[in-house]
């Protein structure tokens, strides 16, 4: 048996706003945008060069879902993004106005920044 994660749903306020943030500020690849209904789209983005799991940007449809935007894990880190050039990516985050929640620190396993 072989299994792998295909997509991780991320609740967002607005499809186009989320697409812009992920593609323009974080330089993710825009993979798919399929209209499923007047209210629902299937939107996938992935980090550049990613061959595996993508983010499914899911527009909040209820007040309960909207209350989870930006805090889907109760304050814990939600996603971990590995890079082959931390310093370059960090400079791009700053240049693109990405909100930095915790500045970079060096840990035994590498450099870390919380966005």
C-alpha positions, 0 to 999 in steps of 0.5 A: 500500500502507498499513500500520500497527502494530496492537499491540505485545506486552508480556510481563507476569507476570499479566493482572489485575495488568498491567491494573490498573497500566496503567488505574489508575496510567497511566490507559490505556484498557481496550480488550479482554479476550477469553479464548482458553483457560484460560491465555491472554487477548487483552488490549489497553490504549491511552493515553487518546485513542490512535487507533492502536497498542495494547499487547497484554498477553501473560502469560508462559508459559515461564521464558524469557518470564518472564525478559524481564518488565521488560527486553524490550529489554535495558535500552533504553527500550521505549516512548515515550509522548507527552503534551500535559501532561507536568507533570500526567501526571508528578504523577499518576505520582507520586501513583499510585506509578509507579516512576520510573527516571530523574527528568525532564530537559529535552532539545532535543525536550522533557521526558523521564522514564523509568518 
